[in-house]
């Protein structure tokens, strides 16, 4: 892919790359959600969806506001040294 933006000023370049990466991020999130739905249909309740974000990003039509509890268990248990 050959991207030619050398004649654009700094603000135009920033907007171009912002729009490009926003579009890519939206497609990645949509793909993640679509795969989750397919897997969850074939094995109901065996799949979960996780993202390394403060907020879980979902399409508006599938996001249901409910009371939830989230607990991160990263580095909470000691790992024995061999």
Steps between C-alpha positions, in 0.01 A plus 500: 500500500642837400369790710582842356432782744828691480328815369253513789568717801552352848132528605383326183748216557385462860134488395577253220678255732243551777220414259696207356573341839150574633358312200738209560413487870128495425549209258710304752237550772222398260692186399561412867131541576389300193731208589376507860139483382573205268685308771238580762220374273672165453600462869265714706656636818849357436645818352577838648618826353794692644697805394796666672307826547337680787169475313377208290437630149191351335268602217218717638231258381656217706600696810254453783547722803472284811658476840834327461803424708845476348800364685850495354707215638828592333803424718286417803648157572866432566674286241740248651861523387638169374 
